[in-house]
Amino acid sequence: MRRTIEVQIEVLIVRPSEEVWAFVSDLQRLPQWLEEFCVVVKQSEGPVGEGTVFRYTIEPGDRSSTFEIVEWEPGHRLVWDGPPLRWHVGAARPRGYFEVADVGQGRTRLVSCYRPELQGAMVLLAPAMKRWLRRQRRIDSDRLKTLLERPRSENPSA
């Protein structure tokens, strides 16, 4: 039994698209703005791009797995996919994408889409999982916006 849920969040960030891309495409920085991520480490050799594998650890439960970049358009779009991550009553396969678009005047639109594929009894929890994911990713996107819009002297991406 499997079911995919989808949550898409769009945020306007007052920073040039190159800066936003540099930050969100550095997936080792996910713990700075996605709350449940504790650590993300690049596992593959070479530059980041299609085929790059990352190992991540999330809370609760100190669970760890990998995801791979399956589509890479530098400066614009990255797509990830990974094996299902087990949890008490099932698993969730991490899938999604980030898209960055310059909208002029030093502003950038970031679209982030999260498409976990739920398995096992987690399928029964899909409506609650979707509500949680939407709420959490809005909070996370606001955190990212705040981080990136700080004055350059305080900005971690500068």
C-alpha positions in Angstrom: 0.0 0.0 0.0 1.5 3.4 -1.1 0.3 6.9 -1.4 2.0 10.1 -2.4 1.1 13.4 -0.8 2.2 16.7 -2.2 2.9 20.1 -0.6 4.1 23.1 -2.6 5.3 26.2 -0.9 6.2 29.4 -2.7 8.1 32.3 -1.0 9.4 35.6 -2.4 12.9 36.4 -1.1 14.5 39.8 -1.4 17.8 38.5 -2.6 19.3 37.9 -6.1 18.5 34.5 -7.5 22.2 33.5 -7.6 22.4 33.9 -3.8 19.2 32.0 -3.2 20.3 29.2 -5.5 23.7 29.1 -3.8 22.1 28.6 -0.4 19.3 26.1 -1.3 21.4 24.0 -3.6 24.0 23.5 -0.9 22.0 20.7 0.6 24.4 20.3 3.5 22.8 23.6 4.8 19.3 22.0 5.0 19.6 21.8 8.9 19.9 25.6 9.0 16.3 26.0 7.8 14.5 22.6 7.7 13.7 22.0 11.3 13.7 18.1 11.5 17.1 17.8 9.7 20.0 17.3 12.1 22.8 16.7 9.6 23.2 16.3 5.8 26.5 15.1 4.4 27.6 14.7 0.8 28.5 11.0 0.1 29.5 11.2 -3.6 32.8 12.3 -5.0 33.1 15.3 -7.4 30.9 18.4 -7.8 27.3 18.5 -6.9 24.9 17.6 -9.7 22.7 14.9 -11.0 23.7 11.6 -9.3 25.1 13.2 -6.2 24.1 11.3 -3.0 23.6 12.8 0.4 23.2 11.0 3.8 20.8 12.8 6.2 19.7 12.3 9.8 16.4 13.6 11.1 14.5 13.9 14.3 12.5 12.6 16.0 14.0 9.1 16.3 17.5 9.9 15.0 16.7 8.2 11.7 19.1 8.3 8.8 19.0 7.5 5.1 20.1 8.9 1.8 18.7 10.8 -1.1 20.0 11.5 -4.6 19.8 14.5 -6.9 18.0 13.1 -9.9 17.6 16.3 -11.9 20.0 19.3 -11.8 19.6 22.6 -13.7 22.2 24.9 -12.1 20.8 28.2 -11.0 17.2 27.0 -11.5 16.0 23.6 -10.4 17.1 20.5 -8.4 15.0 17.4 -7.8 15.7 14.7 -5.2 14.6 11.2 -4.5 15.6 8.5 -2.0 14.8 5.2 -0.6 12.0 4.9 1.9 12.9 6.0 5.5 11.3 3.6 8.0 9.2 4.9 10.9 7.1 3.1 13.5 4.2 2.1 11.3 5.6 2.3 7.8 7.9 4.4 5.7 8.2 7.6 3.7 10.2 7.9 0.5 11.7 11.4 0.3 11.0 13.1 -3.0 10.7 16.7 -4.1 12.3 19.7 -5.8 13.4 23.3 -5.4 12.9 25.8 -8.2 14.5 29.3 -8.1 13.4 32.1 -10.4 14.6 35.7 -10.7 11.5 38.0 -10.6 13.5 41.3 -10.9 14.7 44.1 -8.7 16.8 41.7 -6.6 13.9 39.4 -5.7 13.6 35.7 -6.2 10.7 33.3 -6.1 11.6 29.9 -4.5 9.1 27.1 -5.1 9.7 24.1 -2.9 7.7 20.9 -3.5 7.7 18.0 -1.1 6.2 14.7 -2.5 6.8 11.9 0.0 5.5 8.5 -0.9 4.0 7.0 2.2 4.1 3.2 2.7 2.5 0.8 5.0 0.2 2.0 7.7 1.5 5.6 7.2 -0.9 5.7 4.2 -3.7 5.9 6.8 -2.1 8.9 8.3 -1.8 10.7 4.9 -4.3 13.6 5.7 -2.5 14.4 9.0 0.9 14.0 7.5 0.0 16.5 4.7 -1.4 19.0 7.2 1.8 18.7 9.3 4.1 18.9 6.2 2.3 22.0 4.9 2.5 23.8 8.3 6.1 22.8 8.9 7.3 23.7 5.4 5.7 27.2 5.7 7.5 27.7 9.0 10.8 26.5 7.4 10.3 28.7 4.3 9.8 31.7 6.6 13.0 30.7 8.4 14.9 30.5 5.1 13.5 33.9 4.0 14.6 35.5 7.3 18.1 33.9 7.0 18.6 35.1 3.5 17.2 38.6 3.9 19.4 39.5 6.8 21.8 42.4 6.2 24.8 41.2 4.3 27.1 41.5 7.3 24.8 39.0 9.2 23.9 36.9 6.2 25.2 33.3 6.3 25.0 33.0 2.5 27.1 36.1 1.8 
